[in-house]
C-alpha cells in the first residue's frame, strides 16, 4: 500500500509535468512528446527516491557506507530502465493513437502516457523490491 501511495504522488507529478510542458508547447511530434515524458518521469523518480527511502522501504534502506552507494547506484540504474520503458511504450503507442484521429491529441497523448506509466511502474516495483531495497 505504501508503494501505491507513493506511486499515486509520482503519477500526479509525472502527469502534471508532462501536461504542463505540453500546454506550454503543444506538439504532435513523437520526439518532443518523448522529451516531455523523460523530464516528467525524471521529476517523478526524484520524488519516488525520497519517499521510498524514507517511508516505503525504510527498513531496507541503507544509511551509510558501501551499502548506501550500492543502493543509490541500483536506484539510478532502475531509474534509467524506468525512463527507457516509459519512453519506449509512449513512443510506440502515441503515434498509433494519434493516427486514429478518434480523440483530440491531448487526450490521445495522455492515454499513451497512462499506458507507459503503468507498464514502467510494474517493472519499477519489481526492480525496487527485489534489487534496490531487498531486505
C-alpha positions as CSV (number, residue, x, y, z in Angstrom):
1,X,0.0,0.0,0.0
2,X,2.9,2.4,0.7
3,X,4.3,1.8,-2.7
4,X,0.9,2.5,-4.3
5,X,0.5,5.7,-2.2
6,X,3.9,7.0,-3.3
7,X,3.1,5.9,-6.8
8,X,0.0,8.0,-6.9
9,X,2.0,11.0,-5.8
10,X,4.6,10.2,-8.5
11,X,1.8,9.8,-11.1
12,X,0.5,13.3,-10.2
13,X,3.9,14.8,-10.6
14,X,4.5,12.8,-13.8
15,X,1.2,13.8,-15.4
16,X,1.4,17.4,-14.2
17,X,4.9,18.0,-15.6
18,X,4.1,16.1,-18.9
19,X,0.9,18.1,-19.4
20,X,2.4,21.4,-18.2
21,X,5.1,21.0,-20.9
22,X,2.5,20.1,-23.5
23,X,0.4,23.1,-22.6
24,X,3.4,25.4,-22.9
25,X,4.3,23.9,-26.3
26,X,1.6,21.7,-27.9
27,X,3.0,19.2,-30.4
28,X,2.2,16.2,-32.5
29,X,5.9,15.3,-32.7
30,X,6.6,12.0,-31.0
31,X,10.2,13.0,-30.4
32,X,9.1,16.1,-28.4
33,X,6.5,14.0,-26.5
34,X,9.2,11.6,-25.5
35,X,11.3,14.5,-24.4
36,X,8.4,15.8,-22.3
37,X,7.9,12.3,-20.9
38,X,11.6,11.9,-20.0
39,X,11.6,15.2,-18.0
40,X,8.3,14.3,-16.3
41,X,9.4,10.8,-15.4
42,X,12.7,12.1,-14.0
43,X,10.9,14.5,-11.7
44,X,8.6,11.7,-10.5
45,X,11.6,9.5,-9.9
46,X,13.2,12.1,-7.7
47,X,10.1,12.2,-5.7
48,X,10.0,8.4,-5.6
49,X,13.5,8.1,-4.3
50,X,12.8,10.5,-1.4
51,X,9.6,8.8,-0.3
52,X,10.6,5.2,-0.9
53,X,13.9,5.5,1.0
54,X,12.2,7.4,3.9
55,X,8.9,5.6,4.1
56,X,8.0,2.7,1.8
57,X,11.3,0.7,2.1
58,X,12.6,2.5,5.2
59,X,13.7,-0.7,7.0
60,X,15.5,-1.9,3.9
61,X,17.1,1.4,3.0
62,X,20.8,1.7,3.7
63,X,22.0,4.7,5.5
64,X,25.8,4.8,5.0
65,X,28.9,3.3,3.5
66,X,29.2,0.9,0.6
67,X,25.6,-0.4,1.1
68,X,24.3,3.1,0.6
69,X,26.5,3.7,-2.5
70,X,25.3,0.3,-4.0
71,X,21.7,1.2,-3.2
72,X,22.0,4.5,-4.9
73,X,23.7,3.1,-8.0
74,X,21.0,0.4,-8.3
75,X,18.3,3.1,-7.9
76,X,19.9,5.2,-10.7
77,X,20.1,2.0,-12.9
78,X,16.4,1.2,-12.1
79,X,15.5,4.9,-12.9
80,X,17.2,4.7,-16.3
81,X,15.4,1.5,-17.1
82,X,12.1,3.1,-15.9
83,X,12.7,6.1,-18.2
84,X,13.6,3.8,-21.1
85,X,10.5,1.6,-20.7
86,X,8.3,4.7,-20.3
87,X,9.7,6.4,-23.4
88,X,9.6,3.2,-25.4
89,X,6.0,2.5,-24.6
90,X,4.9,6.1,-25.2
91,X,6.9,6.3,-28.4
92,X,5.2,3.2,-29.7
93,X,1.7,3.9,-28.6
94,X,1.3,7.7,-29.1
95,X,1.7,7.7,-32.9
96,X,-0.8,4.8,-33.3
97,X,-3.4,6.6,-31.1
98,X,-2.8,9.9,-32.8
99,X,-3.1,8.3,-36.3
100,X,-6.6,7.0,-35.4
101,X,-7.9,10.6,-35.1
102,X,-10.6,9.4,-32.6
103,X,-9.8,11.9,-30.0
104,X,-8.1,15.2,-29.5
105,X,-4.3,14.9,-29.5
106,X,-4.0,16.0,-25.8
107,X,-6.4,13.1,-24.8
108,X,-4.5,10.6,-27.0
109,X,-1.2,11.7,-25.6
110,X,-2.5,11.2,-22.0
111,X,-3.9,7.8,-22.9
112,X,-0.5,6.8,-24.2
113,X,1.2,8.3,-21.2
114,X,-1.0,6.3,-18.8
115,X,-0.2,3.0,-20.6
116,X,3.5,3.9,-20.4
117,X,3.3,4.8,-16.7
118,X,1.5,1.6,-15.8
119,X,4.0,-0.5,-17.7
120,X,7.0,1.2,-16.2
121,X,5.5,1.3,-12.7
122,X,5.2,-2.5,-12.7
123,X,8.8,-3.0,-13.8
124,X,10.0,-0.3,-11.3
125,X,8.2,-2.0,-8.4
126,X,9.8,-5.3,-9.2
127,X,13.3,-3.8,-9.5
128,X,13.0,-1.7,-6.3
129,X,11.5,-4.6,-4.3
130,X,13.9,-7.3,-5.4
131,X,17.1,-5.4,-6.3
132,X,17.4,-1.9,-4.9
133,X,15.7,-2.3,-1.5
134,X,15.9,-6.1,-1.0
135,X,15.7,-6.9,2.6
